[in-house]
């Protein structure tokens, strides 16, 4: 049934490329515009988190093995013109460094020893705000003396650290990544065996959040309060 659901998505006639944003056949799940680079980034960040766990951790061993396996599947499948696109984007980064900094359209990050460019998603324009000439209504600012915590974002609010060509940096257009063909995506979905590629992305996002949460709470350490004897023992049939 899974392959049949994917067939409901819109397919471009040239090269059989899936249309980004088209229905996948699953309610509320739309065709992802760049599944390959998204998964490579998510898996690389997860591996970065797992490296901070003890090597003896069973969670690290199992999750690392699964993540590397899926990463190898995704990396083997490359769209046509990927290398040339990477070279062109690198030239864009070198020619427009402000567009890839804190206030630009994207930021440069490193995960698992690799360099990535994370593009910021532009928010949808609210027509109700456009009626008021772009004036955005917000909650009133509190009066009186502010605490240090409340003043943390004041510098940025007043434009501190913003580049002189802010408007150009935020309006910069990055060349889109070449799309995978329908056959390439189907091959990856079959090898991974976890549903549609969009579902795999959702699982990868959840795995990254889980690894971050477990690392923050140091789940491998001893419990502060020891459990009572037999507390975690299952019921056993008595002889």
N, C-alpha and C positions, 0 to 999 in steps of 0.2 A: 504493500500500500504506500510505502514511503516514496518510491520512485514515481508513482502515479500522482502524488501530491505535488512533486516538483514540476511535473508537466503542466500543472495549472498556471505556473508563472509565465509571464510574457517573455518571449525569446526573440531577440533581434534576428532578422533573416541572414545578415552577413556574419559568417563565422559562428553562428549560434551562440551569441553572448546574452546572458540573462540581463534583463533591464533592471537597474538599481531602483529599489523602492516598489517594485511590482509585488503583488501577492504571491506568497509561497504555497498557499493551500492550507496553511495553519493560521487560525484566527489571530490577528494582531501581530503576526510575524512577517516582516517584509524582506525582500531580497537585499542582502547586504552589498554595498558598493565596492568594498575592498576586503573580502574575507581572508585572503592569503596573508597580507601584511598585518592585519588585525590579529590573527591567530599567532603569527610569529612573534609579535610584540607581547601579547598576553602570556604566551608560553615562556618567553625569555624572562619576563618579570617574575613569573612564578618560580622559575629555576633560581633566580637571584635570591628570592625569599628562602627557598629550601636550603640554599648553601649555608644559611645562618643557623640551621638546625643541627644538632649533634649527628654525626655520621651513624651512630647506633640507633637513631630514631626510625622505627618501622614506618611511620607516616612519611618521613622524608624518602626512604628507600622506595616505597611503593609508588608514591606520587611522582617522584623524580623519574622513575622508569616509564610510567605511563605518559608523562608529559614529553619526555624525549622521544618516545615512540611516535606520538602524534605529531610532534614538531618535524621529525624526519619525513613523515608522509607529506606534510604541507610543503616543506622545502623542496621536495622532489618535483613538485608540479609548478612550473613557471609559465606565466603568460608570454606570448610572443612580444619581443621588444623590451623585455624587462631590464636587461643590462643597459641598453641605450637610454631608457627612461631614467634609470638611477644616475647615469652620468649627467643628463640634462638637469635633473633636480639638484645635483651637487653644484652645478654651475650657478643655478638660481640662488642657492644658499650663500655661495661665495660672493655673488654680486649684490645681494640684498640681505645682509646679516641682521638688520633691525627687524625684518619681517619674521625672523625665526628666534626672536628673543621673547622676554616676558610679556611685552605688550603687542606682539605681532600676531599674525594669523596662525602661527605654529611655534612649537618649542622643540629644541633638540634634547634628547635624553639617551642614556646608555643603560642597557639591560643585558646581562649575561655576556658582557664583553662586546656587544654590538651597538652601533649607533642607529638611532631612530629619529624620525621627525613626526611628532604628534600634532596633527592638525586640529585646531579648535573648531568645534561645531558652532555655526552661527545660529543664534536664536531667532525664532520666527517673530516677525513684526506684528505687533498688536494694532489692528486698525483703529481701535478706540483711542489709542495714544496718538496715532497719526492725526486724528481730528483736532487735537490740541497742539498742533505744530511741533510735535515731538516732545512736548513737555511731559515727563514721566512723574506721575504722582507717587509719593512714598510716605512712609510714616514720619511724623514730625520728629526733629532732633531734640533730645533731652537738653534742658537748660542747666546752667550751673557748671561747677568744676567737674572735669572728667577724671576718671581713674586712669592708671597707666594702661590697663587692658583695653579700655574704651578708646584710647588715643593711638592704638597700634596702627590702625588703617588710615590715620589722618594725612600722613605724608603722601600716600598714593592718591587719596581723594583730592588733594590739591595739586596733583600732577607731578609729584617728586619722582624722579627716575624715568620719566617718559621721554622717548626720543623726540627730537625736533620734527621729524617727518612721521609723526604718529599716524596721521590719516593714510599716508601712503603704505605704511607697514601693515595697517589693518585691512586695507583694500587689496593687498597683493594677492594675485591668483597663482596657486601652485598647480602645475600640470598634473592631471589625474593619472593614477596608476593604471597600466594596461589591464584589461579585464580578463579573467579566466573564461575559457569556453564552457559551454554546458557539459561537454564530455569530461573536461578536466575536473569540474566540481563534482560530477557524478562519481568519478573514479576515487576522489578523495573521500567522499561520503561512504562509499562501499568499503574502503580500506579501514577507515576509522570505526565504522559500524555503530554510530551513535546518533542516527537521524540526519536531518538536513544540516548543511554547513552552518546555517544561522543558529540552529540548536546547539551545535558544537561550540560556537562562539559564546553563547549564553552560559554553557557549562564551564568554559575556560574562565570567564569573568567571575563565576562563583568560586572556582578553585583558587583564583588569585586572592579574592576576599577572604576565603577560609585560611589560606596560608598566612596572610597578613595578620589575621585575628589570632591564630594559634601561636605565631611568633611573638606577638605583643604580650600574650598571656603566659609564654614560656611553659607550654603544657608538658614538657618533658621533665620538669622539676618535680620534686617530692611534694605531696599535698601538705598544706599548712596544718590541716586537721586530719589526723589518721582515721581511716574508717574502722568501725567496730568489727571485731572478728566475726566472719561469716556474713557481713553486710552485703557483699556482692556475690555471694554464692547462690547458685540456682537451686531450686527444689530438686532433690534427688530421691529416687525410689529407694525406700529402705528395704534391706534384705529381710 
